[in-house]
Amino acid sequence: MPHTFPADLVQAQRDWYATYRQLAGTGTTPGTGGTQATVLRRRLVRLSVQVTAHPYWTTIPGTAPAARMELKQLAWAEEPRPAEPRAGRPWADGNGRAAAGG
């Protein structure tokens, strides 16, 4: 059954993906991205809380896990892509299972 998600919830999930991509692109060389990476990690945590604690989830007891995956797929499909091809989606591990995090 398709869900109708609140706009702020969809936007928070889109922002989570955008921040995830930014974090993946930060450098690991000392002095080149440490502060940026810290800021982005903190933003991911805040967005994760915003998405998972959204009041919408209390309105759909029993179907929340399926709705959560639907939200992720919806936000991913609507998210602008970087120029390079991606080898998967951040919400799934290499076996297509849900990964931890946003």
BELJO-V762833 format. One record per residue. N is the residue number from 1. RES is the residue in one small letter. SS is DSSP state (h for helix, s for strand, l for the rest). BURIAL is + if it has 16 or more other C-alpha atoms within 10 Angstrom, else -. Layout:
n = {N	N}
res = {RES	RES}
ss = {SS	SS}
burial = {BURIAL	BURIAL}
This chain:
n = {1	2	3	4	5	6	7	8	9	10	11	12	13	14	15	16	17	18	19	20	21	22	23	24	25	26	27	28	29	30	31	32	33	34	35	36	37	38	39	40	41	42	43	44	45	46	47	48	49	50	51	52	53	54	55	56	57	58	59	60	61	62	63	64	65	66	67	68	69	70	71	72	73	74	75	76	77	78	79	80	81	82	83	84	85	86	87	88	89	90	91	92	93	94	95	96	97	98	99	100	101	102}
res = {m	p	h	t	f	p	a	d	l	v	q	a	q	r	d	w	y	a	t	y	r	q	l	a	g	t	g	t	t	p	g	t	g	g	t	q	a	t	v	l	r	r	r	l	v	r	l	s	v	q	v	t	a	h	p	y	w	t	t	i	p	g	t	a	p	a	a	r	m	e	l	k	q	l	a	w	a	e	e	p	r	p	a	e	p	r	a	g	r	p	w	a	d	g	n	g	r	a	a	a	g	g}
ss = {l	l	l	l	l	l	h	h	h	h	h	h	h	h	h	h	h	h	h	h	h	h	h	h	l	l	l	l	l	l	l	l	l	h	h	h	h	h	h	h	h	h	h	h	h	h	h	h	h	h	h	h	l	l	h	h	h	h	h	l	l	l	l	h	h	h	h	h	h	h	h	h	h	h	h	h	h	h	l	l	l	l	l	l	l	l	l	l	l	l	l	s	l	l	l	l	l	s	l	l	l	l}
burial = {-	-	-	-	-	-	-	-	+	+	-	+	+	+	+	+	+	+	+	+	-	-	+	-	-	-	-	-	-	-	-	-	-	-	-	-	+	-	-	+	+	-	+	+	-	-	+	+	-	+	+	-	-	-	-	-	+	-	-	-	-	-	-	-	-	-	+	+	-	+	+	+	-	-	+	+	-	-	-	-	-	-	-	-	-	-	-	-	-	+	+	-	-	-	-	-	-	-	-	-	-	+}
